[in-house]
């Protein structure tokens, strides 16, 4: 009699179609996540810029209250009448976008600012700025310039 020999089918591994489907699914997920990641990155840069401006404000307040400069990045200058003063804070880095800087009005000095020079050029590529805070006789900020 003949012996029936069963051929063993090796079914180990994935077919080409299965692999292509997995690759396609991964490509779709990556395509969806890239714009989300990019927008979150922009938001974080905007937050860094606002944080740096807040830190500059804190340095300016300290210099105004102590009537002193640190000699490098913060320069306090009293006016001739001794009541008005300006404080320059150098090295304020901005990395944010134009849209993100619309929140400048929410800063602690936002309601006291008469002009914000160079606001339109603060966003975009990373730059270092000099912020000049002008104080009146009552200690209120009357003007902020970004140069």
matplotlib code that plots the C-alpha trace (Angstrom):
import matplotlib.pyplot as plt

x = [0.0, 0.9, 1.6, 0.0, 2.6, 1.2, 3.1, 3.7, 2.8, 5.0, 2.8, 5.2, 5.4, 3.2, 2.2, 3.1, -0.4, -0.5, 2.7, 1.6, -1.6, 0.4, 2.7, -0.3, -1.9, 1.4, 1.7, -1.8, -1.2, 2.1, 0.4, -2.3, 0.1, 2.6, 0.3, -0.8, 2.9, 3.7, 0.9, 1.9, 5.5, 4.4, 2.2, 5.2, 7.4, 4.7, 4.6, 8.4, 8.3, 5.6, 7.5, 10.7, 8.8, 7.4, 10.9, 12.1, 9.2, 10.2, 13.8, 12.7, 10.5, 13.4, 15.7, 13.1, 12.4, 16.1, 17.1, 20.1, 21.5, 23.2, 25.6, 25.1, 21.6, 19.6, 20.2, 18.4, 18.3, 16.7, 15.3, 16.7, 13.7, 14.4, 10.8, 10.6, 12.9, 13.6, 14.8, 16.4, 16.4, 18.6, 18.8, 15.1, 14.7, 11.6, 10.8, 7.1, 4.8, 2.8, -0.5, 0.9, 2.0, -1.6, -1.6, 0.8, -2.2, -2.6, 0.9, 1.0, 1.8, -0.5, -3.2, -0.6, 1.3, 0.7, 2.9, 4.5, 7.2, 8.3, 5.4, 4.9, 8.5, 8.7, 7.4, 8.9, 12.6, 14.4, 15.8, 17.2, 15.5, 16.0, 12.9, 12.7, 10.2, 9.4, 8.0, 6.1, 6.4, 3.9, 5.8, 3.4, 4.7, 3.7, 5.5, 7.2, 9.4, 10.9, 13.9]
y = [0.0, 3.5, 5.6, 8.9, 11.5, 14.7, 17.7, 20.1, 23.6, 26.1, 29.0, 31.1, 34.8, 37.4, 37.7, 40.7, 42.1, 42.0, 43.8, 46.5, 47.0, 47.5, 50.0, 51.9, 52.2, 53.4, 56.0, 57.3, 57.6, 59.5, 61.9, 62.7, 63.2, 65.6, 68.6, 68.1, 67.9, 71.0, 73.0, 71.9, 72.9, 76.4, 76.8, 75.8, 78.4, 81.1, 80.1, 80.4, 83.9, 85.1, 83.6, 85.4, 88.7, 88.1, 87.4, 90.6, 92.4, 91.0, 92.0, 95.5, 95.8, 94.7, 97.2, 100.0, 99.2, 98.9, 101.8, 99.7, 98.0, 94.7, 96.2, 93.7, 92.9, 95.2, 99.0, 101.4, 105.0, 107.7, 110.8, 114.3, 115.0, 111.8, 110.5, 109.1, 106.2, 103.7, 100.2, 98.4, 94.6, 93.1, 89.5, 88.7, 85.8, 85.3, 82.1, 82.4, 83.2, 86.3, 84.7, 83.6, 87.1, 88.4, 87.5, 90.4, 92.3, 89.6, 90.4, 92.2, 95.5, 95.0, 97.5, 100.2, 100.0, 102.9, 101.6, 98.3, 99.1, 96.3, 94.0, 92.9, 91.7, 89.8, 86.5, 84.1, 83.0, 83.1, 86.6, 88.5, 91.7, 94.7, 95.7, 99.2, 99.9, 103.5, 104.4, 107.5, 109.3, 106.9, 103.8, 102.8, 101.6, 104.0, 102.6, 99.4, 99.3, 96.2, 96.8]
z = [0.0, -0.6, 2.3, 2.3, 2.9, 4.1, 2.9, 5.6, 4.7, 6.4, 7.2, 9.3, 8.7, 7.1, 3.5, 1.4, 1.5, 5.3, 5.5, 3.1, 5.1, 8.3, 6.6, 5.2, 8.6, 10.1, 7.3, 8.0, 11.7, 11.1, 8.6, 11.2, 14.1, 12.3, 12.2, 15.8, 16.9, 14.9, 16.4, 19.9, 19.2, 18.2, 21.3, 23.5, 21.7, 22.3, 25.9, 26.2, 24.6, 27.0, 29.9, 28.9, 28.7, 32.1, 33.5, 31.9, 33.6, 36.9, 36.4, 35.4, 38.6, 40.7, 39.1, 39.5, 43.1, 44.1, 41.8, 40.6, 37.5, 37.3, 34.8, 32.0, 31.0, 33.2, 33.1, 35.4, 34.4, 36.6, 34.9, 35.7, 38.0, 40.0, 39.7, 36.2, 35.3, 32.5, 32.8, 29.9, 29.9, 27.2, 26.0, 26.0, 23.6, 21.6, 19.7, 19.3, 16.3, 15.5, 16.6, 19.9, 20.8, 20.7, 24.5, 25.3, 26.7, 29.4, 30.9, 34.3, 32.7, 29.7, 30.7, 31.4, 28.1, 25.8, 22.9, 22.1, 19.5, 17.2, 18.3, 14.8, 14.5, 17.8, 16.5, 14.1, 14.3, 17.5, 18.2, 21.2, 22.1, 24.4, 26.3, 27.7, 30.5, 31.2, 34.7, 35.7, 39.0, 40.6, 39.6, 36.9, 33.6, 30.9, 27.9, 26.8, 23.8, 22.2, 20.0]

ax = plt.figure().add_subplot(projection="3d")
ax.plot(x, y, z, "-o")
ax.set_aspect("equal")
plt.show()
